[in-house]
Amino acid sequence: MPPETTAAPAQDVIHNIGYRNYAGPRLGRAYARRSLFSQSLRGAYGLGRSAKSKVLPMILFGVMVLPAAIIVAVSVATKMNKLPLEYTRYAILLQAVIGLYIASQAPQSVSRDLRFKTVPLYFSRPIERVDYVAAKFAAMASALFILTATPLLLLYVGALLAKLDFADQTKGFAQGLVSVILLSLLFAGIGLVVAALTPRRGFGVAAVIAVLTISYGAVSTIQGIALAQDNTAAVSWIGLFSPITLVDGVQTAFLSATSAFPGGHGPSAGTGVVYLLVLLALVVGSYGLLMRRYRKVGL
């Protein structure tokens, strides 16, 4: 007799593993946009990330604040009748630190999403391309504002503790805040546009540094040559071609700042209007280029 055969177990069993439909509140597009902004802003200082990611932004933040703390300590101890540094000059003198910060954090904000193709995950929520770009832009500008405005606030508090004139210090502090707001918007736009061009973070860091440092070095060199040839009018116009000299020109023309241009030949009020228009055009243009970039990658 042939051996008995056992029936094979069925393969089409449906297992109930307990999945249920989401029945909670639908928070919507505004909540998703705010969450992306908050996550990006925290990420710009390494919060919510590994300990290694916190080191560089926190060091740069400390380097930005340290000179202000020293100035305050000296002013209070020696009872100076005015601060040795204008509020509007602080960010200009520490532009290298600001450049390193935006070069390190702009690629972290956008390049990694492109490299690992995680952006479509954002769009599985009720969020659109304009929300993604606006949240990233606002978060980076806010991070830069925190970096640049904190030392100004420290200077202001120190000046009041040293019993310097309240009206003069308040006016100078307000002018400094306007200056760093413009700087934050401009640097955030340029940094994000350059970083979004490549999905590789290292290339993004190098590209942002190159754009900021090469443009400033070239403009400063040409301005020095123009000054040596006694062409002071050209010194003002050449400043239009570098982000930091652009900010310097605007605050010189409208915020009573002392110009850092060679020979102190900053733009006049008339030329300053051109500076302001170019700066605003770059901010708006950077936002437009980011929108176009994310349209091209199919998002």
C-alpha positions in Angstrom: 0.0 0.0 0.0 1.3 3.5 -0.8 2.3 5.6 2.2 -0.3 8.1 3.5 0.4 11.8 2.7 -0.4 14.6 5.1 -2.1 17.7 3.7 0.1 20.9 3.5 -1.0 23.7 5.8 -3.0 26.5 4.2 -0.9 29.5 3.1 -3.7 32.0 2.7 -4.5 32.8 6.4 -5.3 36.4 7.2 -3.9 37.5 10.5 -5.5 40.3 12.5 -2.6 42.3 13.9 -4.7 45.0 15.4 -4.3 47.9 12.9 -7.0 50.5 13.4 -7.9 53.7 11.6 -6.6 57.0 13.1 -9.6 58.5 15.0 -7.8 61.5 16.5 -7.9 65.2 15.5 -6.7 66.2 12.1 -4.4 69.1 12.9 -3.9 70.2 9.3 -1.5 72.1 7.2 -0.7 75.0 9.6 0.3 72.5 12.3 2.5 70.6 9.9 4.2 73.8 8.8 4.8 74.9 12.4 6.2 71.5 13.3 8.6 71.6 10.4 9.7 75.1 11.3 10.3 74.1 15.0 12.1 70.9 14.0 14.4 72.8 11.5 15.1 75.6 14.1 16.0 73.1 16.8 18.1 71.2 14.3 20.1 74.3 13.5 21.5 74.2 17.0 21.8 70.4 17.2 18.8 70.1 19.6 17.0 66.8 19.1 20.0 65.3 17.4 23.2 63.5 18.5 25.7 65.1 20.9 28.2 65.4 18.1 25.7 67.5 16.1 25.5 70.0 19.0 29.3 70.7 19.2 29.9 73.0 16.3 26.8 75.3 16.5 27.2 75.7 20.2 30.9 76.5 19.9 30.1 79.1 17.2 27.3 80.5 19.4 29.8 80.8 22.3 32.4 82.5 20.0 29.7 85.1 18.9 28.7 85.9 22.5 32.2 85.9 24.1 33.4 89.3 22.7 30.2 91.0 23.9 30.7 89.5 27.4 34.2 90.8 27.5 33.2 94.3 26.3 30.4 94.4 28.9 32.8 93.4 31.7 35.4 96.0 30.7 32.8 98.7 30.3 31.3 98.1 33.7 34.7 97.7 35.5 36.3 100.8 33.9 33.1 102.9 34.0 33.3 103.9 30.3 31.0 106.7 29.1 30.2 104.7 25.9 30.6 101.2 24.5 33.9 100.7 22.5 31.9 99.1 19.7 28.8 100.1 17.8 25.9 97.7 17.8 25.8 97.8 14.0 29.5 96.9 13.8 29.4 93.7 15.8 28.1 91.3 13.1 30.4 92.9 10.5 33.5 92.2 12.6 32.3 88.6 13.3 31.2 87.8 9.8 33.6 84.8 9.6 31.8 83.1 12.5 28.4 83.8 10.9 29.7 82.5 7.6 30.9 79.3 9.2 27.6 78.8 11.0 25.4 79.2 7.8 27.9 77.0 5.9 27.6 74.2 8.5 23.8 74.4 9.1 22.3 75.2 5.8 23.3 71.9 4.2 22.1 70.1 7.4 18.7 71.7 6.8 18.2 70.8 3.2 20.9 68.7 1.7 20.2 65.7 3.8 16.6 65.6 2.9 17.6 65.6 -0.8 20.3 63.0 -0.4 18.3 60.5 1.5 15.1 61.3 -0.4 13.1 61.9 2.8 11.3 65.0 1.5 8.4 62.9 0.1 7.7 61.8 3.7 6.9 65.4 4.6 4.4 65.4 1.7 2.6 62.4 3.1 1.2 65.0 5.5 -1.1 67.9 4.5 1.9 70.1 3.5 2.8 71.6 0.2 6.0 72.7 -1.5 5.5 76.4 -0.5 5.1 75.3 3.2 8.3 73.3 3.1 10.3 76.1 1.6 8.8 78.8 3.8 9.4 76.7 7.0 13.0 76.0 6.1 13.7 79.6 5.1 12.1 81.0 8.3 13.9 78.5 10.5 17.3 79.3 9.1 16.7 83.0 9.2 15.5 82.7 12.8 18.6 80.6 13.8 20.8 83.3 12.3 18.9 86.0 14.1 19.4 84.2 17.4 23.1 83.9 16.7 23.5 87.6 15.8 21.0 89.3 18.1 22.0 87.6 21.4 25.3 89.4 21.7 23.6 92.7 20.9 21.2 92.0 23.7 24.1 91.3 26.0 25.8 94.5 25.0 22.5 96.5 25.6 21.9 95.0 29.0 25.6 95.6 29.9 25.4 99.2 28.8 22.3 99.8 31.0 24.1 98.2 33.9 27.0 100.5 33.3 24.5 103.4 33.5 25.1 104.6 30.0 22.6 106.9 28.4 19.3 105.0 28.0 18.0 106.8 24.9 21.3 106.5 23.0 21.7 102.8 23.9 18.1 102.0 23.0 18.5 103.7 19.6 21.8 101.9 18.9 20.3 98.6 19.9 17.3 99.0 17.7 19.5 99.9 14.7 21.6 96.9 15.4 18.5 94.6 15.5 17.4 96.0 12.1 20.8 95.3 10.7 21.0 91.7 11.9 17.4 91.0 10.7 18.5 92.0 7.2 21.7 90.0 7.5 19.8 86.9 8.7 17.3 87.0 5.8 20.1 87.5 3.2 22.5 84.9 4.5 19.7 82.4 5.1 18.5 82.8 1.5 21.9 82.5 0.0 23.0 79.6 2.2 19.9 77.5 1.5 20.0 78.1 -2.2 23.6 77.1 -2.5 23.1 74.1 -0.2 20.0 72.9 -2.0 22.0 72.6 -5.3 23.7 69.4 -4.1 22.5 66.5 -2.0 26.0 66.0 -0.5 26.5 67.9 2.7 30.3 68.3 2.3 29.9 69.9 -1.1 27.2 72.2 0.3 29.5 73.3 3.2 32.4 74.1 0.8 30.1 75.8 -1.7 28.5 78.2 0.9 32.0 79.1 2.3 33.3 79.7 -1.2 30.4 82.0 -2.1 30.7 84.1 1.1 34.4 84.3 1.4 35.4 84.6 -2.3 32.9 87.3 -2.9 34.0 89.3 0.1 37.7 88.9 -0.6 37.3 89.9 -4.2 35.1 92.9 -3.4 37.5 94.1 -0.6 40.5 93.8 -2.9 38.9 95.7 -5.8 37.7 98.4 -3.3 41.3 98.7 -2.0 42.5 99.2 -5.6 39.9 101.8 -6.4 40.7 103.7 -3.2 44.5 103.6 -4.1 43.5 105.2 -7.4 41.5 107.8 -5.6 38.2 106.6 -7.1 36.1 106.8 -4.0 32.8 106.7 -5.9 33.7 103.2 -7.2 34.3 102.0 -3.7 30.6 102.4 -2.9 29.3 100.7 -6.0 31.7 97.7 -5.8 30.2 96.9 -2.4 27.0 95.7 -4.1 28.7 92.4 -5.1 29.2 90.8 -1.7 26.6 89.8 0.9 28.3 91.3 3.9 29.3 94.5 2.2 25.7 94.8 1.0 24.5 94.7 4.6 27.3 97.1 5.5 26.2 99.6 2.8 22.5 99.5 3.9 23.3 100.1 7.5 25.8 102.9 6.7 23.2 104.7 4.5 20.2 104.3 6.8 21.2 103.2 10.3 23.9 105.7 11.1 26.6 103.0 11.1 30.3 103.6 10.5 31.3 102.0 7.2 33.8 99.2 7.1 34.6 100.0 3.5 38.3 101.0 2.8 38.8 104.6 3.8 35.3 104.6 5.4 33.8 105.5 2.1 30.3 104.0 2.5 27.4 104.7 0.2 25.4 107.9 0.4 21.6 107.9 1.1 20.9 107.8 -2.7 23.3 104.9 -3.3 21.9 103.3 -0.2 18.5 103.0 -1.8 20.1 100.8 -4.5 21.8 98.8 -1.8 18.5 98.2 -0.1 16.7 97.3 -3.3 19.4 94.8 -4.2 19.4 93.2 -0.8 15.6 92.8 -0.9 15.8 91.4 -4.4 18.3 88.8 -3.3 16.1 87.7 -0.4 13.0 87.4 -2.6 15.1 85.9 -5.4 16.5 83.3 -3.1 13.0 82.2 -2.0 12.0 82.0 -5.6 15.0 79.9 -6.5 14.3 77.5 -3.7 10.7 77.1 -4.9 12.0 76.4 -8.4 14.6 73.9 -7.1 12.0 71.8 -5.3 9.7 72.0 -8.3 12.5 70.6 -10.5 13.2 67.6 -8.2 9.6 66.6 -8.5 8.3 67.7 -5.1 
